[in-house]
Structure formats: C-alpha cells, structure tokens
C-alpha cells in the first residue's frame, strides 16, 4: 500500500497499534530500492497478517522523509504502538530481511524475558509491572535491582533493561528518560 503524508497517521501510526507496520521509504530512481521492494513484498505475502507493509515515496512526501530523518534509501522502519521499534538502511540480502522480520513478528524480547522470569520465579514485581504494561514501574524496579547488584549478577538485569528499551522503542519518552537514568547509575 502506498502511504502519503495525508494518510500516514491512519495507515501507519494508528494501524501500528493493531499490528506491526513496516514502512519502506523509497524513490523510483533508486536502484537498491527496486531490489529491496520485491523481497519485502514476498515476505509480506508469506507472513500474511503478521505485519502491514507500506511504501512511502520520499520524493512525493519530503515532509515524512524529513520527519523520520531519512538520509539514505531504501530505508525501512518498523512501527509498533506508533513508535519506530526497528529499522535498517540499504538493500539487505533476503536472509537479513527475513531475520529482521522474524525479530519483528516473533515474540518480542520483553515477551521472551517475561516467560523466562516466570519460569525462574525471579523478579516477580517486574514481571507483574510488564504484564500490566506499566513500563515506568518496571524500569524503576529494575534500576533498584541494578543498583543493588554487582558483577555477574548485574549483567542479566542490564540485558533485560536494554531489551525493554528496544521493545518500547528507542525514541519513546520513557525509554529516553530511563536510559539516561541507567547511564547515570552505572557511571
């Protein structure tokens, strides 16, 4: 589906609250874009219903290219809950595109980590917060645990926190705030 500046809010941001939306920023004159496009389209057909694929012509929609800081094309950005959660630039080989989409459409890092924590019985308050989509409370609890921990005990907590940042989206205000707090507590 082709998306324009006028339809972007509905077709990408709102739709990404229902399922992931993969946006292919491209231009007709771009050779690598013509190579990547069919790969994305084949994957969308194979994974019917797992994500929505949309295309944005950067020449026809320069405001969107500027808004999402497109400096090279093809540029692919995956949206979830109105936020960019994954992205790449360039015509990746089909195997790399497959991996990108597997990571996007499979269980998120948060979902995998919640399952592991439930199995192990560790950090039940963090699990509860994440199950209730209370990310700020989960980050507060994780920062407290990180500050209490040392050495090897700290590593899985840091990995969990970083994975949660990625799932929430690197530009999400909560991620940005807690990433700064995490850095301050470590250094």
N, C-alpha and C positions, 0 to 999 in steps of 0.2 A: 504494500500500500504506500502510495506517495503521500507525504505529510508536508504541509506548508506552515508558515508562521501562524496563519489563522486557525489551523486545525491542531496545532501542536499540543495545546493544553488538554484537549479532549482525547486525541488519539495516542498521545504518549504519556503525559503526566497522570491523567485520570485513569487511563487503561492500565498503567503500571501498578495500580493499587489492586488490580484483579489478578494479573499475571505479569511475568517479566516482559518488557518491551525492548527489543534490540533495534537500535537506530543506526542505519548505515548512512553516514554523511558522505556524499559522492558528487561527482560532476561528470557530464557527458564526455568531456575532453580527456578525462583521466583514464589512462590505460590500466593501471593497477586496480582501479575501481571496477572496470569491466571484468577483470579476472576474479575479484573477490565476490562480486554480486551473485553470480550463479552458485558459488559454494554456499553462501548464506541461504539462498533460496532453496537449494536442495535440502539443507539441514532443517529449514522451517517446514518443508513438506514431510520429511522423515519424522519430525517431532511434533506433528500436527497437534495444536492445542497446548503445547508446553510453553510456548512463548509467541509473542507477536513480533513480526519483522516489518519494519517500516523504513522507507528511504527518504532522505532529505537532500535535495539538490542544493548545494551550497551557493551556487551562482544565483539561483532563483530565490533563495532565502538567506541572504547575508546576515540578517539580524540573529538568526539561530546559530549560524556559524560563529559569530562574534560572542554570543551569549555562552556558548559551550566551548569557547576557546579552541576552535578548530584551526590548527596551524598547518596541518598536512592531511591529505586524503589518499585513500579512504581512511576514515576514522569511524570506529564502531564503539558505541556507548550503550551499555545495558542499564535500563532503569527498573527499579523496584520501589514501590511506595513513593513515587515522584522524585526519586534521587538516583543519580548515577552510582551504580554499585560495582561495575566492572567496565573496562574499556581497553581498546588497543588501537594502534595506528599502523597502517600498511596492509598490504595484501598477504596475509598469513597463509601458509600452506593448509590444505584441507584438514590435516591431522590436528594442527594447532587450533583451527576454528572449532573442530569437534570438541577438543578439550575445553576451550573457552565456554562453549555452550553446555557441556556436561557439568561444569562447575556452576554455571548459572542456573540450570534447571534441576540439578540433583539436590539432595538435602544440603542446606546451607551449612557453613561452618558452625553457626550457632546451634542448628538442629542436631548436628553430629555431636557437638560438645555437650549439649544438654543430655542426649542419650547416654553418653559416656559417664557423665556426672551422676545421672540417675542410677546407672548400673553400679557405680562405685560407692554411691551414697555420700560423696563429697560435696561440699558447698551447697547444702540444701536451700539456704536462703537465696543464693544467687540463682539457682535453678527456678525457684518459685518466682523471683522477680522477672526472669526471662520468659517464663511461661505466661506471665501476665502482661508481657510487653512493657515492663517497667525498666527500661534501659538505664535510666539515671540511677535508680536504686541498685541495679546490678553493678554498674560501674563504681558506685560508692563502696559497695561491699567488696568488690574486687580490689579496689585501691587500698582498703583497710587490710585485706589479706596480704597484698603485695608488700605493704609497709611493715607487716609483722614477720614476713618470711625472709629467709636468707638463702643464698647459694642455689642449689639444685631445686629446693622447694619453691623457689620463686619462678623458675622457668615455665612450668605449665600454666601458672597464673598469668604471666605475661603473654604467652601464646593465646590463651583464651581471650584476654582483653583485646589483643590485636585482631584476632578473628572476628570478634564482635564489632570492632571499628569497621572492618571490611564489609560485614553484612549490613550494618546500618547505613553505610555509605561514607566515603572519606570527606565529603563536603557537608555532611549533616551537622547541624549546630551542636548536638550532643557529643558527637564524635570529636569535633574540633575542640570543645571545651575539655573533655576528659583526656584527650591525647596530650594537651598542654599540661594538665594536672599530673598525668602519668610521668611525663618527661621531668617535671619539676620534682616529683618524689624520687626519681631514680638518680638525679644528679644534684 
